[in-house]
């Protein structure tokens, strides 16, 4: 088929053609970016947490009475909770799985140009492994004698031994042995020695959003102050968490001068971790679907307008022997050219948007398969949008050329 008449037609309707190309490009950019973010979020939802999060309760108490002894309260809290029926174990911690936001850089050297590795450090005692049901992969578990406890200002020393997650070991040492290695938790900090590797568990959104969901370190120390009191992680018998929540809260309220800032099952904490990005992805998808519909309607309107304008030309072509399929092919080819131009520009728009989102989240959202699939969906939608007005054009009778304007 000679496409020269198609280009002449597009040139005559230059404004509408450019408008449709821009609209397709913009829709492609927003739709592709939305699908890429949503796909990545859904993929992470399916990732294992690594812990029995349905049976772990998180309690975060805070003292408003500054005369109360936080250290004594810590000892009493642990004793009271351990004596409760159906409680398996309890551990104080400076951070909580799924919400651990105290992200730091860890180093393998102290030189100025030493490479940074993102991680989260959990400060807790030896019971954290039982509470989270972590498995020992290599080395040894931390013991009570490794744990440093005390009020922050009166306890300047820090634990010199740590355990790291399996993913953290891989990132830091690749295939090299990790046990006995030295790392630094800050450029000017004292070195610490790796004594064990434990099974992965999910830490929090800041690392999860960077594709580093399981990179963590556990340091055996429990420090506190009036302004910085530890959280409590409590593992209970399977299925008992919801029913025990109120009793556990009442147990913590036996200590005067404080309130419970937060209390929930880690199952709820995990869900909330995804709520932000899930809502953002859903909003972008809704906007994209609306844009897709508008683009389809716009393409339908443009084709219908051209059919109206070219009724006599179409009738003439039919009178000269053009078949219905020739007329439909003309409009579908015209639509294909406009769509191809729009999608080509749309790919560039997608790369720009995705690059910006990846920079903000420090995570690569690009997925070529998703990008190609999105382009195919837009192509199909545009074909369907043009199909019906093109079919109407094909049904124009040759006799129309004999009628007056």
C-alpha positions as CSV (number, residue, x, y, z in Angstrom):
1,X,0.0,0.0,0.0
2,X,1.3,3.5,-0.9
3,X,1.8,5.4,2.3
4,X,2.5,8.7,0.7
5,X,-1.2,9.8,0.9
6,X,-1.1,8.9,4.6
7,X,1.8,11.2,5.3
8,X,0.1,14.0,3.2
9,X,-3.0,13.5,5.3
10,X,-1.0,13.7,8.6
11,X,0.6,16.9,7.3
12,X,-2.7,18.5,6.5
13,X,-3.9,17.7,10.1
14,X,-0.6,18.6,11.6
15,X,-1.9,20.1,14.8
16,X,-4.1,17.0,15.7
17,X,-1.3,14.6,14.7
18,X,1.3,16.4,16.9
19,X,-1.3,16.5,19.8
20,X,-1.9,12.8,19.5
21,X,1.8,11.9,19.4
22,X,2.4,14.0,22.5
23,X,-0.5,12.4,24.3
24,X,0.6,8.9,23.4
25,X,4.2,9.7,24.5
26,X,3.0,11.2,27.8
27,X,0.6,8.3,28.5
28,X,3.4,5.8,27.7
29,X,5.8,7.5,30.0
30,X,3.4,7.7,33.0
31,X,1.9,4.2,32.4
32,X,5.2,2.5,32.0
33,X,6.7,4.1,35.1
34,X,3.6,3.2,37.1
35,X,3.7,-0.4,36.0
36,X,7.4,-0.6,36.7
37,X,7.0,0.7,40.2
38,X,3.9,-1.4,40.9
39,X,5.6,-4.6,39.6
40,X,8.6,-4.0,41.8
41,X,6.4,-3.4,44.8
42,X,4.4,-6.5,44.2
43,X,7.5,-8.5,43.8
44,X,8.8,-7.4,47.2
45,X,5.4,-8.2,48.8
46,X,6.1,-11.8,47.9
47,X,9.5,-11.9,49.5
48,X,9.8,-13.9,52.7
49,X,10.2,-11.9,55.9
50,X,12.6,-14.5,57.4
51,X,10.9,-14.4,60.8
52,X,7.6,-15.6,62.3
53,X,6.1,-12.1,62.1
54,X,2.6,-13.3,62.9
55,X,3.7,-14.4,66.3
56,X,6.0,-11.5,67.4
57,X,4.6,-8.5,69.3
58,X,6.3,-5.2,69.3
59,X,5.9,-3.0,72.4
60,X,7.4,0.5,72.5
61,X,7.0,2.2,76.0
62,X,8.2,5.7,76.9
63,X,8.6,7.3,80.3
64,X,7.2,10.7,80.9
65,X,8.3,10.7,84.5
66,X,12.0,11.5,84.4
67,X,12.5,10.2,88.0
68,X,11.9,6.7,87.0
69,X,14.9,4.3,86.5
70,X,14.8,3.0,83.0
71,X,17.4,0.3,83.7
72,X,15.4,-1.2,86.6
73,X,12.2,-1.0,84.6
74,X,13.9,-2.9,81.8
75,X,14.9,-5.8,84.1
76,X,11.4,-5.9,85.6
77,X,9.7,-5.8,82.2
78,X,11.6,-8.8,80.9
79,X,11.0,-10.8,84.1
80,X,7.3,-10.0,84.1
81,X,6.7,-10.8,80.4
82,X,8.8,-14.0,80.5
83,X,6.6,-15.3,83.4
84,X,3.4,-14.8,81.3
85,X,1.9,-18.0,79.9
86,X,2.4,-18.6,76.1
87,X,5.4,-16.2,76.0
88,X,8.4,-17.9,74.4
89,X,11.0,-15.2,74.8
90,X,11.5,-11.4,74.9
91,X,14.4,-9.2,73.7
92,X,15.0,-5.4,74.0
93,X,16.1,-3.8,70.8
94,X,16.9,-0.3,69.4
95,X,15.2,-1.2,66.1
96,X,12.2,-3.2,64.9
97,X,12.0,-5.4,61.8
98,X,10.2,-3.8,58.9
99,X,10.6,-0.3,60.4
100,X,14.4,-0.2,61.0
101,X,15.3,3.2,59.6
102,X,18.6,3.9,61.4
103,X,20.5,3.1,58.2
104,X,24.3,3.4,58.4
105,X,27.4,2.9,56.2
106,X,29.7,0.0,57.1
107,X,33.3,-0.2,55.8
108,X,36.0,-2.8,55.3
109,X,38.7,-0.2,55.7
110,X,39.3,3.2,57.3
111,X,40.8,4.9,54.3
112,X,39.2,8.0,52.9
113,X,38.1,6.3,49.8
114,X,36.8,3.2,51.4
115,X,33.6,1.8,49.8
116,X,30.4,2.3,51.7
117,X,27.9,-0.6,52.3
118,X,24.4,0.2,53.5
119,X,23.0,-1.7,56.4
120,X,21.0,-1.4,59.6
121,X,22.5,-2.3,63.0
122,X,20.2,-3.9,65.6
123,X,21.4,-3.4,69.2
124,X,20.0,-6.2,71.4
125,X,20.9,-9.1,73.7
126,X,21.4,-12.8,73.1
127,X,17.7,-13.5,73.1
128,X,17.1,-11.7,69.8
129,X,18.0,-14.8,67.9
130,X,15.4,-16.9,69.6
131,X,12.7,-14.2,69.4
132,X,13.2,-13.8,65.6
133,X,13.9,-17.5,65.2
134,X,17.1,-16.9,63.2
135,X,19.2,-19.8,62.1
136,X,23.0,-19.9,62.6
137,X,24.6,-20.2,59.2
138,X,28.3,-20.1,60.3
139,X,30.4,-19.2,63.3
140,X,28.7,-18.9,66.7
141,X,25.8,-17.1,68.3
142,X,26.2,-14.2,70.7
143,X,26.1,-15.1,74.3
144,X,25.1,-13.2,77.5
145,X,28.8,-12.5,78.2
146,X,29.1,-10.6,74.9
147,X,26.3,-8.2,75.8
148,X,27.1,-4.7,77.1
149,X,24.3,-3.2,79.1
150,X,24.0,0.2,80.8
151,X,22.8,3.8,80.8
152,X,24.2,5.5,77.6
153,X,26.1,8.3,79.3
154,X,27.6,5.9,81.9
155,X,28.5,3.2,79.4
156,X,30.9,4.6,76.8
157,X,32.3,1.2,75.7
158,X,30.7,-0.6,72.8
159,X,30.6,-4.3,71.9
160,X,33.6,-5.3,69.8
161,X,31.9,-8.4,68.3
162,X,29.0,-8.6,65.9
163,X,27.0,-11.0,63.8
164,X,25.9,-10.3,60.3
165,X,23.1,-11.6,58.0
166,X,23.8,-14.0,55.2
167,X,23.1,-11.3,52.6
168,X,25.4,-8.9,54.4
169,X,28.2,-11.4,54.4
170,X,27.8,-11.9,50.7
171,X,27.8,-8.2,50.0
172,X,30.9,-7.6,52.1
173,X,33.0,-10.6,51.5
174,X,31.5,-12.3,48.4
175,X,32.9,-15.9,48.4
176,X,35.6,-15.1,51.1
177,X,35.2,-16.4,54.7
178,X,33.4,-13.8,56.8
179,X,34.1,-15.2,60.3
180,X,37.0,-13.4,62.0
181,X,36.9,-10.5,59.6
182,X,37.1,-6.9,60.8
183,X,34.6,-4.2,59.8
184,X,33.9,-0.6,60.8
185,X,30.5,0.7,61.6
186,X,31.6,4.3,61.0
187,X,34.7,5.9,59.5
188,X,36.2,6.9,62.8
189,X,34.7,4.1,64.9
190,X,36.5,1.3,66.6
191,X,36.7,-2.0,64.6
192,X,34.4,-4.9,65.3
193,X,34.9,-8.5,64.6
194,X,32.4,-10.8,62.8
195,X,31.8,-13.9,64.9
196,X,28.8,-15.4,63.2
197,X,26.4,-15.3,60.3
198,X,22.6,-15.7,60.7
199,X,19.7,-16.3,58.3
200,X,18.2,-13.3,56.5
201,X,15.3,-11.3,57.8
202,X,13.7,-8.2,56.4
203,X,14.8,-5.0,58.0
204,X,12.9,-1.9,56.8
205,X,11.7,0.3,54.0
206,X,14.8,2.4,53.5
207,X,16.9,-0.7,52.6
208,X,13.9,-2.7,51.2
209,X,13.3,0.2,48.7
210,X,16.9,-0.1,47.6
211,X,16.8,-3.9,46.9
212,X,18.9,-4.5,50.1
213,X,16.1,-6.0,52.2
214,X,18.1,-8.5,54.1
215,X,21.4,-6.6,54.9
216,X,21.6,-6.3,58.7
217,X,24.0,-6.5,61.6
218,X,23.3,-7.5,65.2
219,X,25.5,-5.9,67.9
220,X,25.3,-7.3,71.5
221,X,24.6,-4.2,73.5
222,X,21.5,-2.7,75.2
223,X,21.8,1.0,76.2
224,X,19.2,3.4,77.3
225,X,18.5,6.9,78.5
226,X,15.3,8.8,79.4
227,X,15.1,10.0,75.8
228,X,16.1,6.8,74.1
229,X,14.4,3.7,75.5
230,X,14.5,0.3,73.9
231,X,11.6,-1.4,72.1
232,X,10.6,-4.9,73.2
233,X,10.2,-7.8,70.7
234,X,8.1,-10.6,72.2
235,X,7.5,-14.0,70.6
236,X,4.5,-15.9,71.7
237,X,3.0,-19.3,70.9
238,X,1.7,-19.6,67.4
239,X,-1.7,-17.9,66.8
240,X,-1.8,-16.4,70.3
241,X,-0.5,-12.9,69.5
242,X,-3.8,-11.0,69.0
243,X,-5.4,-12.6,72.1
244,X,-2.4,-11.7,74.3
245,X,-1.9,-8.1,73.2
246,X,-4.0,-6.5,75.9
247,X,-2.6,-8.7,78.7
248,X,1.0,-7.8,77.6
249,X,0.2,-4.1,77.5
250,X,-1.3,-4.3,81.0
251,X,1.9,-5.9,82.2
252,X,3.9,-3.0,80.9
253,X,1.6,-0.5,82.6
254,X,2.5,-2.1,86.0
255,X,5.5,0.2,85.8
256,X,4.4,3.7,86.7
257,X,5.3,7.0,85.0
258,X,5.1,5.8,81.4
259,X,2.8,5.1,78.4
260,X,2.8,2.7,75.5
261,X,3.8,4.6,72.4
262,X,3.3,1.7,70.0
263,X,2.0,-1.9,70.3
264,X,1.3,-4.3,67.4
265,X,2.0,-7.6,65.8
266,X,4.9,-7.5,63.4
267,X,2.4,-8.8,60.8
268,X,0.8,-5.3,60.9
269,X,4.2,-3.6,60.9
270,X,5.2,-5.5,57.7
271,X,1.9,-4.5,56.0
272,X,2.4,-0.8,56.9
273,X,5.9,-1.0,55.4
274,X,4.4,-1.5,52.0
275,X,1.4,0.8,52.3
276,X,3.3,3.9,51.2
277,X,4.7,2.6,48.0
278,X,1.7,0.5,47.4
279,X,-0.6,3.5,47.6
280,X,1.8,5.5,45.3
281,X,1.9,2.7,42.7
282,X,-1.9,2.3,42.8
283,X,-2.4,6.1,42.4
284,X,-0.1,6.2,39.4
285,X,-1.8,3.2,37.9
286,X,-5.2,4.8,38.2
287,X,-4.0,8.0,36.6
288,X,-2.4,5.9,33.9
289,X,-5.5,4.0,33.1
290,X,-7.4,7.3,32.8
291,X,-4.8,8.6,30.5
292,X,-5.0,5.4,28.5
293,X,-8.7,5.8,28.1
294,X,-8.4,9.5,27.1
295,X,-5.7,8.6,24.6
296,X,-7.9,5.9,23.1
297,X,-10.9,8.2,22.9
298,X,-8.7,10.9,21.3
299,X,-7.5,8.4,18.7
300,X,-11.2,7.4,18.0
301,X,-12.2,11.0,17.7
302,X,-9.3,11.9,15.3
303,X,-10.2,9.0,13.0
304,X,-13.9,9.7,13.1
305,X,-13.1,13.4,12.2
306,X,-11.0,12.3,9.3
307,X,-13.7,9.9,8.1
308,X,-16.2,12.7,8.1
309,X,-13.8,15.0,6.2
310,X,-13.0,12.3,3.6
311,X,-16.3,10.7,3.0
312,X,-16.3,11.7,-0.7
313,X,-12.6,10.7,-1.2
314,X,-13.4,7.3,0.4
315,X,-16.5,6.9,-1.8
316,X,-14.3,7.8,-4.9
317,X,-11.8,5.1,-3.9
318,X,-14.6,2.6,-3.4
319,X,-16.0,3.5,-6.8
320,X,-12.5,3.0,-8.4
321,X,-12.4,-0.5,-7.0
322,X,-10.9,-0.2,-3.5
323,X,-12.1,-2.9,-1.2
324,X,-13.4,-2.4,2.3
325,X,-10.2,-4.0,3.6
326,X,-8.2,-1.4,1.7
327,X,-10.0,1.5,3.5
328,X,-9.6,-0.1,6.9
329,X,-5.9,-0.8,6.2
330,X,-5.4,2.9,5.3
331,X,-6.8,4.1,8.7
332,X,-5.1,1.4,10.7
333,X,-1.7,2.2,9.0
334,X,-2.2,5.9,9.7
335,X,-3.0,5.1,13.4
336,X,0.1,2.8,13.5
337,X,2.4,5.6,12.3
338,X,1.1,8.0,14.9
339,X,1.2,5.4,17.6
340,X,4.8,4.4,16.7
341,X,6.0,8.0,16.8
342,X,4.3,8.4,20.2
343,X,5.6,5.2,21.7
344,X,9.2,6.0,20.5
345,X,9.1,9.4,22.3
346,X,7.3,7.7,25.2
347,X,10.2,5.3,25.7
348,X,12.5,8.3,26.2
349,X,9.9,9.8,28.6
350,X,9.8,6.5,30.5
351,X,13.6,6.4,30.8
352,X,13.6,10.0,32.2
353,X,10.8,9.3,34.8
354,X,12.2,5.9,35.8
355,X,15.7,7.3,36.2
356,X,14.4,10.0,38.5
357,X,12.4,7.5,40.6
358,X,15.4,5.2,40.7
359,X,17.6,8.1,41.9
360,X,15.2,9.0,44.6
361,X,14.8,5.4,45.9
362,X,18.4,4.3,45.1
363,X,16.9,1.3,43.3
364,X,16.7,0.3,39.7
365,X,13.1,0.0,38.6
366,X,13.8,-0.5,34.9
367,X,12.5,-3.8,33.4
368,X,12.7,-4.2,29.7
369,X,10.0,-6.9,29.6
370,X,7.5,-4.7,31.4
371,X,8.4,-1.7,29.2
372,X,7.8,-3.7,26.0
373,X,4.6,-5.2,27.4
374,X,3.2,-1.8,28.2
375,X,4.0,-0.5,24.7
376,X,2.2,-3.6,23.3
377,X,-0.9,-2.9,25.4
378,X,-0.9,0.7,24.2
379,X,-0.6,-0.4,20.6
380,X,-3.6,-2.8,21.0
381,X,-5.7,-0.1,22.7
382,X,-5.0,2.3,19.9
383,X,-5.9,-0.3,17.2
384,X,-9.2,-1.0,19.0
385,X,-9.8,2.7,19.3
386,X,-9.4,3.1,15.5
387,X,-11.1,-0.1,14.5
388,X,-14.7,1.1,14.7
389,X,-14.5,4.4,12.9
390,X,-12.3,2.7,10.3
391,X,-15.0,0.1,9.8
392,X,-17.6,2.8,9.4
393,X,-15.4,4.4,6.8
394,X,-15.1,1.1,5.0
395,X,-18.9,0.9,4.8
396,X,-19.2,4.2,2.9
397,X,-21.0,3.4,-0.3
398,X,-19.4,4.4,-3.7
399,X,-22.7,6.1,-4.6
400,X,-21.9,9.0,-2.3
401,X,-19.7,10.6,-5.0
402,X,-22.9,11.2,-7.0
403,X,-24.5,13.2,-4.2
404,X,-24.2,16.9,-3.8
405,X,-22.1,18.3,-1.1
